[in-house]
Amino acid sequence: MTDTEIKIKGFEALAESLGLVDAERFISLMMRESFDYTKWQRSLWSDKTVSEISSAAMNLRHNEELDKWRLRQE
């Protein structure tokens, strides 16, 4: 996947989750502030074990694959 494709998919995910206005607001906040992604990521998942995060990621991927399969069946 190219950098452009990642940016597009990332914004689409933000917009779907937050709505267009708050997605743009989120991006603005990230660009405006001094931001340490690694520190942010560590605090984001501090209450989860590696196993819990992995399980959630696998479940999400499985559900996305099911959604794609269902769309092909329609």
PLY file of the C-alpha trace (Angstrom):
ply
format ascii 1.0
element vertex 74
property float x
property float y
property float z
element edge 73
property int vertex1
property int vertex2
end_header
0.00 0.00 0.00
1.37 3.43 -0.91
1.69 6.36 1.48
-1.16 8.09 -0.35
-3.41 5.06 0.02
-2.62 4.88 3.74
-3.48 8.57 4.16
-6.77 8.12 2.33
-7.75 5.00 4.29
-6.69 6.64 7.55
-8.80 9.71 6.91
-11.74 7.55 5.85
-11.46 5.61 9.12
-11.32 8.83 11.13
-14.24 10.35 9.25
-16.33 7.21 9.70
-15.56 7.09 13.40
-15.67 10.81 14.25
-17.53 12.44 11.39
-15.89 14.80 8.89
-15.67 17.86 11.14
-14.17 16.07 14.14
-11.82 14.04 11.90
-10.38 17.28 10.53
-10.27 18.67 14.06
-8.32 15.59 15.22
-5.79 16.03 12.42
-5.45 19.71 13.23
-4.81 18.92 16.89
-2.16 16.33 16.01
-0.35 18.72 13.68
-0.56 21.73 15.98
0.82 20.12 19.12
4.24 18.72 19.76
3.47 15.03 19.45
5.41 11.91 20.42
3.61 9.05 18.68
5.47 6.35 20.63
4.61 7.87 24.01
0.98 8.34 22.92
0.75 4.75 21.69
2.13 3.39 24.96
-0.42 5.29 27.02
-3.25 4.41 24.62
-2.99 0.69 25.37
-1.54 0.82 28.89
-4.49 -1.06 30.40
-4.32 -3.93 27.87
-1.99 -6.90 27.60
-0.27 -7.81 24.34
-2.55 -10.84 24.15
-5.69 -8.68 24.51
-4.53 -6.25 21.83
-3.60 -9.11 19.50
-6.95 -10.82 20.03
-8.85 -7.58 19.35
-6.84 -7.00 16.16
-7.46 -10.55 14.95
-11.19 -10.23 15.66
-11.33 -6.93 13.77
-9.55 -8.44 10.78
-11.82 -11.48 10.82
-14.91 -9.25 10.91
-13.59 -7.12 8.05
-12.98 -10.25 5.97
-16.52 -11.44 6.72
-17.90 -8.07 5.63
-15.96 -8.25 2.35
-17.19 -11.80 1.75
-20.80 -10.76 2.43
-20.50 -7.87 -0.02
-19.26 -10.23 -2.72
-22.26 -12.49 -2.10
-24.77 -9.69 -2.73
0 1
1 2
2 3
3 4
4 5
5 6
6 7
7 8
8 9
9 10
10 11
11 12
12 13
13 14
14 15
15 16
16 17
17 18
18 19
19 20
20 21
21 22
22 23
23 24
24 25
25 26
26 27
27 28
28 29
29 30
30 31
31 32
32 33
33 34
34 35
35 36
36 37
37 38
38 39
39 40
40 41
41 42
42 43
43 44
44 45
45 46
46 47
47 48
48 49
49 50
50 51
51 52
52 53
53 54
54 55
55 56
56 57
57 58
58 59
59 60
60 61
61 62
62 63
63 64
64 65
65 66
66 67
67 68
68 69
69 70
70 71
71 72
72 73
